[in-house]
């Protein structure tokens, strides 16, 4: 029967099966969780001016204190030190293009509307990331969002962000205690928000007592124990593993944009290449404007060391690797020392050795062009 089945039924019957159908009219997007983005963009203060100037009167110096008076002596003037910081705008953008033939052929969805929605989502996430921890690109990257114009809270000046470093091997209850003890340094407005990773939040939620009972049964209980208004998990904070938590009231962070500098979408049609082109951009500035308005809990990553750039002799195509304690230089994931003669364009990368770490916003790779 099986041997003669195709003689008695339809051969290649699968040709008659209906085509597979998508469950929705647009592709499902694989992305990081972005609920935290709206928290940052909505709760920050927005200014109609893109050039933000903060002036701080430092009353902590001894010269600003009230003084006792001795009869017959001359009274001394109070001295108040004024500090000023100016933050100017930068442009953040996303650009896309589509062949018009493809747009016409795609009939199951409005691909242009879908693309524009993706561009706005990506722009919002990048701005929020730059505000919280910086964009993560190296200083010499042409695409980097300048941190002097959109200042990341996690790495801001100590006048505005107080950093607390705890040992690298602490976990659980020690982190909770570090957050509580660091709260004394917080001088921001009201009750702050704590931004952290899902992994850290899980560690804190799983803290147990000696009889194996969880200390914090709910996230609300943990939030109350940490003296914050809420806990927000941020996926992109995994890219800065040394930062465990950022405690800040976003009302103390100001985003400035002049008229026309807010988010704008542009579209154009290229007649020569029959392409539809789209650009979304925003010209903004951003910075904390209140002293000590943020507290950052960091894990000790080791001794800070700054890598030195290798030297290059173009006439001989020779790279000379410097000797820097705590820095390992690699080419194609292979550790290199001394001199290296290249036969093609080569990239050298620097990595911290065990027990060492690089400062934030440090250039760690260099490209050398081979000349025949």
C-alpha positions in Angstrom: 0.0 0.0 0.0 2.7 2.4 1.0 4.8 1.6 -2.1 2.0 2.5 -4.4 0.5 5.4 -2.5 1.4 8.0 -5.0 -0.3 6.1 -7.7 -3.7 6.4 -5.9 -3.6 10.0 -4.6 -2.4 13.5 -5.5 1.4 13.7 -6.0 3.0 16.7 -4.3 -0.2 17.4 -2.5 1.5 20.0 -0.3 1.3 22.4 -3.3 -2.3 22.8 -2.5 -1.8 23.7 1.2 -2.6 27.3 2.0 0.3 29.8 2.4 1.5 30.5 5.9 0.1 33.7 7.3 1.7 36.1 9.8 -0.1 36.6 13.1 0.2 40.4 12.9 0.5 43.0 10.2 4.0 44.1 11.1 7.2 42.2 12.1 7.7 41.5 15.7 10.6 43.6 17.0 13.4 41.9 18.9 14.7 44.6 21.2 15.7 45.4 24.8 12.9 46.3 27.2 12.3 50.0 26.9 9.7 50.8 29.7 12.4 52.7 31.5 12.9 55.1 28.5 9.5 56.8 29.1 10.3 57.2 32.8 13.5 59.2 31.9 12.0 61.3 29.1 8.8 62.2 31.0 10.1 62.8 34.5 13.1 65.0 33.5 12.6 68.7 33.5 12.3 70.3 30.0 13.6 73.8 29.2 12.7 75.9 26.1 16.4 76.9 26.0 19.1 74.6 24.8 22.0 76.4 26.5 21.7 75.4 30.2 23.7 77.4 32.8 23.9 76.3 36.4 25.2 78.6 39.1 26.0 77.1 42.5 26.7 79.0 45.7 29.0 76.8 47.8 28.1 77.4 51.4 30.1 74.4 52.7 33.4 76.2 53.0 34.6 77.6 56.3 34.7 81.1 54.9 30.9 81.0 54.5 30.1 80.1 58.1 28.8 82.4 60.7 31.5 83.7 63.1 31.6 84.6 66.7 32.3 88.2 67.7 34.8 89.5 70.2 34.1 93.0 71.5 36.5 95.5 70.0 37.6 93.2 67.2 36.9 93.8 63.5 34.1 91.8 62.0 35.2 89.7 58.9 33.2 89.5 55.7 31.6 86.3 54.6 33.0 84.8 51.4 30.7 82.8 49.2 32.2 80.8 46.3 30.2 80.7 43.2 30.5 77.9 40.6 29.2 78.0 37.1 28.6 75.3 34.5 27.3 75.8 31.0 25.9 72.9 28.8 25.4 73.5 25.1 23.3 71.4 22.7 24.3 68.5 20.4 22.4 66.7 17.7 21.2 63.1 18.0 19.7 61.4 14.9 18.7 58.3 13.1 18.6 58.0 9.3 17.0 55.3 7.1 16.2 54.8 3.4 14.0 52.5 1.3 13.8 51.6 -2.4 10.5 52.8 -3.7 10.1 49.6 -5.6 10.2 47.7 -2.3 7.7 50.0 -0.7 5.2 49.5 -3.6 5.7 45.7 -3.5 5.0 45.5 0.3 1.2 45.3 0.4 0.6 43.6 3.8 1.6 46.6 5.9 2.4 50.3 5.8 6.2 49.8 5.9 6.9 53.6 6.0 4.7 54.1 9.1 6.3 51.0 10.8 9.8 52.3 9.9 9.1 55.8 11.3 7.8 54.2 14.6 11.0 52.2 14.9 13.1 55.3 14.3 11.3 57.2 17.0 11.6 54.3 19.5 15.4 54.0 18.7 16.0 57.7 19.1 14.2 57.9 22.4 16.1 54.9 23.8 19.4 56.4 22.7 18.7 59.8 24.3 17.5 58.1 27.5 20.6 56.0 27.6 22.9 59.0 27.0 21.2 60.8 30.0 21.6 57.8 32.4 24.9 56.2 31.6 26.2 57.6 28.3 26.0 56.0 24.9 29.0 53.7 25.5 30.9 54.6 22.4 34.6 55.6 22.6 35.6 59.2 22.6 37.1 59.0 19.1 34.0 57.4 17.6 32.5 59.7 15.0 29.0 58.6 16.2 29.5 59.3 19.9 27.0 61.6 21.7 29.3 64.2 23.3 29.1 63.9 27.1 29.9 67.6 27.5 26.5 68.3 25.8 24.3 65.5 27.1 25.9 64.7 30.5 25.4 61.2 31.8 24.2 61.0 35.4 26.3 58.0 36.3 29.6 59.7 35.3 28.8 63.4 36.0 31.1 65.6 38.0 31.4 64.9 41.7 29.7 68.3 42.4 26.5 66.8 41.0 26.8 63.0 41.3 28.2 61.5 44.5 29.9 58.1 43.8 30.1 55.4 46.4 32.4 52.4 45.6 31.9 49.1 47.4 34.1 46.0 47.3 33.6 43.8 44.2 32.7 40.7 46.2 29.8 42.1 48.1 26.2 41.1 47.3 22.7 41.1 48.6 22.3 42.7 52.0 25.6 44.6 51.7 24.3 46.4 48.6 21.1 47.4 50.5 23.2 48.7 53.3 25.5 50.6 50.9 22.4 52.3 49.3 21.0 53.2 52.7 24.3 54.7 53.9 24.8 56.6 50.7 21.4 58.2 51.1 23.0 60.8 53.4 24.9 62.2 50.5 21.8 62.7 48.5 20.8 66.4 48.3 18.3 66.3 45.4 14.6 67.0 45.4 12.1 64.8 47.1 12.2 61.0 47.1 14.5 59.7 44.3 14.2 56.8 41.9 16.7 53.9 41.9 17.8 52.6 38.5 19.4 49.2 38.4 19.7 46.0 36.4 17.2 43.2 36.6 20.0 40.9 37.8 20.8 43.2 40.8 17.1 43.6 41.6 16.8 39.8 41.6 19.8 39.5 44.0 18.2 41.9 46.4 14.8 40.3 46.2 16.3 36.9 47.0 18.0 38.0 50.2 17.1 35.5 53.0 17.4 35.4 56.7 19.0 32.6 58.7 15.9 30.5 58.5 15.7 30.8 54.7 12.9 33.3 54.6 13.0 36.1 52.2 13.6 39.5 53.8 11.7 41.4 51.1 8.6 39.5 50.0 7.6 42.1 47.5 9.2 44.8 45.3 7.3 47.4 47.3 8.9 46.2 50.5 12.3 46.4 49.0 11.5 49.9 47.6 10.5 51.1 51.1 13.6 49.6 52.7 15.9 51.4 50.2 14.1 54.7 50.8 13.3 55.3 47.2 10.0 56.1 45.4 10.4 53.2 42.9 12.9 50.8 41.4 13.3 50.9 37.6 15.3 48.1 35.8 17.4 49.2 32.8 18.6 46.6 30.4 21.4 48.8 28.9 23.0 49.2 32.4 24.4 45.7 31.8 26.9 47.4 29.5 28.5 49.1 32.6 28.7 46.2 35.0 30.6 48.3 37.6 27.5 50.6 38.1 25.1 48.8 40.4 22.6 51.5 41.0 21.8 55.1 40.1 19.7 57.1 42.6 18.3 60.3 41.3 15.2 62.4 41.1 14.9 63.2 37.4 13.3 66.5 38.1 16.8 67.7 38.9 18.0 66.8 35.4 17.1 69.4 32.7 16.8 68.7 29.0 17.0 71.9 26.9 15.9 72.4 23.4 15.4 75.7 21.5 12.3 76.2 19.3 12.8 73.7 16.4 15.3 71.7 18.3 12.8 69.1 19.6 12.3 65.8 17.8 11.7 66.4 14.1 11.1 63.9 11.3 12.2 64.7 7.7 11.6 62.8 4.5 13.0 63.2 1.0 12.9 61.4 -2.4 16.1 60.7 -4.3 15.2 60.9 -8.0 18.5 59.5 -9.2 18.3 56.3 -7.1 14.5 56.1 -6.7 14.8 56.0 -2.9 12.7 57.3 -0.1 14.9 58.7 2.7 14.0 59.5 6.3 15.7 61.4 9.1 14.7 61.9 12.7 16.7 64.1 14.9 16.7 66.3 18.0 19.1 69.0 19.0 19.2 69.1 22.8 21.4 69.5 25.8 21.1 67.8 29.2 22.6 68.1 32.6 22.0 67.8 36.3 21.5 71.3 37.6 21.3 70.7 41.4 24.5 69.8 43.4 24.6 66.3 44.8 21.3 65.4 43.2 22.4 61.9 42.3 24.1 59.0 44.1 25.8 56.2 42.1 26.7 52.9 43.8 29.7 51.3 42.0 31.4 48.0 42.4 35.2 48.2 42.8 36.6 47.1 39.5 40.3 47.4 40.5 43.0 50.0 40.2 42.3 52.6 37.5 44.8 52.8 34.7 44.8 54.7 31.4 46.1 52.9 28.3 48.7 54.7 26.2 48.4 54.8 22.4 50.8 52.6 20.5 53.2 54.4 18.1 53.3 53.7 14.4 56.1 54.1 11.8 54.3 54.3 8.5 57.5 53.9 6.4 58.1 50.4 7.9 54.5 49.5 8.8 55.7 48.9 12.4 53.5 49.3 15.5 55.4 49.7 18.8 53.3 48.4 21.7 53.9 50.5 24.9 54.5 48.9 28.3 51.8 50.1 30.7 51.2 48.3 34.0 47.7 46.9 34.1 47.1 47.2 30.3 47.1 44.3 27.8 47.3 45.1 24.1 45.8 42.7 21.6 45.6 42.3 17.8 42.9 39.9 16.6 42.4 38.7 20.2 46.1 37.8 20.5 48.2 39.5 23.1 51.1 41.6 21.6 54.2 43.2 23.1 57.2 45.0 21.6 57.1 45.8 17.9 54.7 44.3 15.3 55.2 44.6 11.6 51.8 44.7 9.8 50.9 43.5 6.3 47.4 44.9 6.3 45.3 47.6 8.0 45.3 46.5 11.7 43.4 47.4 14.8 45.0 47.3 18.2 42.8 47.0 21.3 43.6 47.6 24.9 42.1 45.6 27.8 42.5 46.0 31.6 44.5 43.2 33.2 43.1 41.4 36.2 42.7 43.8 39.1 42.7 46.9 36.9 40.1 49.0 35.2 39.9 51.8 32.6 38.3 55.2 33.5 35.0 56.0 31.8 35.1 57.5 28.4 38.6 56.2 27.6 39.8 55.4 24.0 40.8 51.7 23.9 41.4 50.9 20.2 43.5 52.3 17.5 43.5 51.6 13.7 46.7 51.7 11.7 46.7 51.9 7.9 49.0 49.6 6.0 50.9 51.2 3.1 52.5 49.0 0.4 
